[in-house]
Amino acid sequence: MTDCIPNRPLVVESPRGLYHWARIFNRLQRNFFVEPLTLRREKQIEDFIHLNGYTRVKFKTDTDVFTNITDVVRCERSNQAELTVITDQKFSRYPCAAMIEQIKSQLDRCAQLYLCLNRHYINIDNSYHDPALDQEFNRAISQWLKQQLCDYDVVDLSLDYLDHGDSFTWAIPDRHFFIRKI
């Protein structure tokens, strides 16, 4: 047993930096690969912005994504933008009623929203129940948003797949919606 103990002093470093890991989580994940790569979801959003001709975008993120988008103006406030993109994981943690209010409030500031939600956080407090929604959770999320935002155009742009933890959903959440005022 004593052969396993190294002959150097044990150093315990402060875990303080661990609390800020989310800001660089995308980079940490990419460091597992030698070759350069682009996240599918990040590319999906970049393509959406470019193909739809948006030139002024407000990004609300909690990690280091969209650093390669250089041909759009990054707006400081949503009311200055043509499109707001939200990938911040905290948004998915709102209780369902508060999430709908936040979406409506956001759409009052910018009429077009690309919203990414983490399906693992939606209804995390178990406060919302509607047995009429589909039993398949991803379809239920889409049905719920369309039902709650009936005065808005809600388009589900998500990719359906089984999540085994290898899809980088912590850099950009997996459920993608384009929402705009009708």
Buried (B, 14 or more C-beta within 10 A) or exposed (E): EEEEEEEEEEEEEEEEEEEEEBEBBBEBBBEEEEEEEEBEBBEBBBEBBEEEEBEEBBBBBBBBBBEEBEEBEEBEEBEBBBBBBBBBBEBBBBBBEEBBEBBBEBBEBBBBBBBBBBBBBBBEEEEBEEEEBEEEBBBBBBBBBBEBBEEBEBEBBBEEEEEEEEBBBBBBBBBBBBBBBE
